[in-house]
Amino acid sequence: MVSDMLRAQVGELAARVKGKVEESLGELELTVNYPQALEVLTSAKNFADVPCDFLHDLAGMDLEDHFEVVYQLSSLRGPQRLRIIARVDRNNPVIDSVTSLWKGADFLEREAFDMFGIQFRGHPNLKRIYMWDDFEGYPLRKDYVIESHEQRAIMRVRKEGE
């Protein structure tokens, strides 16, 4: 159940950044465009009386016409939970890093970069985390072309230092 205080703070924040608020599965969702994401997350972390100061997860999503970066937040001091969804342009997938707010976002942003190609501006070490450095493409994008069975049958030889 969403508290009235959290609902009011999220509503005010949504009005300020022209975001959209919905409730899904007992959690509030605030959808914003990528330029406002860092401002919104900073505000949510510092809400008076109902701070959403713990980042549980960060994930990328490919919705074919745009990407989304989904931030799952909760509080270390209360039961409130909040999902913030930042819409990112597919042709220029760049969004501000939140590692300045949560150090734990480091590997989560690297994962979204590695799987979707979403660039996190200001990230201290944005490089692949799962795929090898010369891997071409981003495997969780909907436009990623899977190689043929014949190509997969060719064994990739590991380079020295990998």
C-alpha positions as CSV (number, residue, x, y, z in Angstrom):
1,M,0.0,0.0,0.0
2,V,1.3,3.4,-1.0
3,S,1.4,6.1,1.8
4,D,-0.4,9.3,1.2
5,M,2.7,11.3,2.0
6,L,4.8,9.4,-0.6
7,R,2.0,9.8,-3.2
8,A,1.9,13.6,-2.5
9,Q,5.6,14.0,-2.8
10,V,5.8,11.9,-6.0
11,G,2.8,13.9,-7.5
12,E,4.6,17.2,-6.8
13,L,7.8,15.9,-8.3
14,A,5.9,14.7,-11.4
15,A,4.3,18.0,-11.9
16,R,7.6,19.8,-11.6
17,V,9.3,17.6,-14.3
18,K,6.2,16.9,-16.4
19,G,6.4,13.2,-15.5
20,K,3.6,10.6,-15.4
21,V,2.6,8.8,-12.2
22,E,0.9,5.4,-12.1
23,E,0.4,2.7,-9.6
24,S,1.3,-0.8,-10.5
25,L,1.3,-3.9,-8.2
26,G,1.0,-1.7,-5.1
27,E,4.0,0.5,-6.1
28,L,4.1,4.0,-7.5
29,E,5.8,4.4,-10.9
30,L,7.1,7.8,-12.1
31,T,8.0,7.9,-15.7
32,V,10.2,10.8,-16.9
33,N,12.3,11.7,-19.9
34,Y,16.1,11.1,-19.5
35,P,17.2,14.7,-19.0
36,Q,15.2,14.9,-15.7
37,A,16.3,11.4,-14.4
38,L,19.2,12.6,-12.1
39,E,17.1,15.5,-10.7
40,V,14.2,13.1,-10.0
41,L,16.3,10.5,-8.4
42,T,18.1,13.0,-6.2
43,S,14.8,14.4,-5.1
44,A,13.3,11.0,-4.4
45,K,16.4,10.1,-2.3
46,N,15.9,13.3,-0.3
47,F,12.1,13.3,0.1
48,A,11.2,14.7,3.5
49,D,9.8,12.1,5.9
50,V,9.6,9.4,3.1
51,P,13.0,9.2,1.5
52,C,13.5,6.5,-1.2
53,D,17.2,6.3,-0.4
54,F,18.1,2.7,-1.3
55,L,18.6,1.6,-4.9
56,H,17.6,-2.0,-5.1
57,D,18.0,-2.4,-8.8
58,L,18.6,-0.7,-12.1
59,A,17.8,-2.3,-15.4
60,G,17.6,-1.4,-19.1
61,M,14.7,-2.2,-21.3
62,D,14.3,-2.1,-25.1
63,L,10.8,-1.1,-26.1
64,E,11.7,-1.0,-29.8
65,D,11.1,2.8,-30.3
66,H,13.0,3.8,-27.2
67,F,14.9,2.4,-24.3
68,E,14.0,2.7,-20.6
69,V,16.2,2.7,-17.6
70,V,14.2,1.4,-14.6
71,Y,15.3,2.3,-11.0
72,Q,13.8,0.3,-8.1
73,L,14.0,2.4,-4.9
74,S,12.9,1.8,-1.4
75,S,13.7,3.3,2.0
76,L,16.2,2.2,4.7
77,R,13.8,3.9,7.2
78,G,10.3,2.9,6.1
79,P,8.2,0.7,3.9
80,Q,7.9,3.0,0.9
81,R,8.9,1.7,-2.5
82,L,9.1,3.7,-5.7
83,R,9.9,2.8,-9.3
84,I,11.3,5.5,-11.5
85,I,11.4,4.9,-15.3
86,A,13.5,7.1,-17.5
87,R,12.8,7.1,-21.2
88,V,16.0,7.2,-23.3
89,D,16.3,8.0,-27.0
90,R,17.0,5.0,-29.1
91,N,19.2,6.9,-31.6
92,N,21.3,8.5,-28.9
93,P,21.1,6.3,-25.7
94,V,22.8,8.6,-23.2
95,I,21.6,9.2,-19.6
96,D,23.4,10.6,-16.6
97,S,25.0,8.1,-14.2
98,V,23.6,7.8,-10.7
99,T,26.9,6.5,-9.2
100,S,27.3,9.9,-7.5
101,L,24.1,9.1,-5.6
102,W,24.6,5.3,-5.1
103,K,28.0,3.6,-5.5
104,G,26.1,0.3,-5.9
105,A,24.9,1.6,-9.3
106,D,28.3,1.0,-10.8
107,F,27.9,-2.6,-11.9
108,L,24.2,-2.2,-12.7
109,E,24.9,0.6,-15.1
110,R,27.8,-1.4,-16.7
111,E,25.3,-4.2,-17.2
112,A,22.8,-2.0,-18.9
113,F,25.6,-0.6,-21.1
114,D,26.9,-4.1,-22.0
115,M,23.5,-5.6,-22.8
116,F,21.7,-2.5,-24.4
117,G,24.4,0.0,-25.3
118,I,23.0,2.7,-23.0
119,Q,25.7,5.2,-22.2
120,F,25.9,6.5,-18.6
121,R,27.4,10.0,-18.7
122,G,29.8,10.5,-15.8
123,H,30.2,6.8,-15.0
124,P,33.7,6.2,-13.5
125,N,34.4,3.0,-15.3
126,L,31.9,2.4,-18.1
127,K,33.1,-0.7,-19.9
128,R,31.7,-4.2,-20.7
129,I,31.1,-6.4,-17.7
130,Y,29.8,-9.7,-19.3
131,M,30.8,-9.7,-23.0
132,W,34.4,-9.6,-24.2
133,D,35.8,-6.3,-25.3
134,D,35.6,-7.0,-29.1
135,F,32.1,-8.4,-28.9
136,E,30.0,-6.6,-31.6
137,G,26.5,-5.4,-30.7
138,Y,24.4,-5.5,-27.6
139,P,22.7,-8.8,-27.1
140,L,19.5,-7.8,-25.3
141,R,18.5,-5.2,-27.9
142,K,15.5,-6.3,-29.9
143,D,17.3,-5.4,-33.2
144,Y,20.3,-7.6,-32.3
145,V,20.9,-10.2,-35.0
146,I,21.7,-13.7,-33.7
147,E,24.4,-15.4,-35.6
148,S,23.6,-18.5,-37.6
149,H,24.2,-22.0,-36.3
150,E,27.2,-22.4,-38.6
151,Q,28.8,-19.3,-37.1
152,R,28.1,-20.4,-33.6
153,A,29.8,-23.7,-34.3
154,I,33.1,-21.9,-34.9
155,M,35.0,-21.8,-31.7
156,R,36.2,-18.4,-30.7
157,V,39.9,-18.4,-29.6
158,R,40.6,-16.4,-26.5
159,K,43.3,-13.7,-27.0
160,E,46.1,-13.5,-24.5
161,G,45.3,-11.2,-21.6
162,E,41.5,-11.7,-21.8
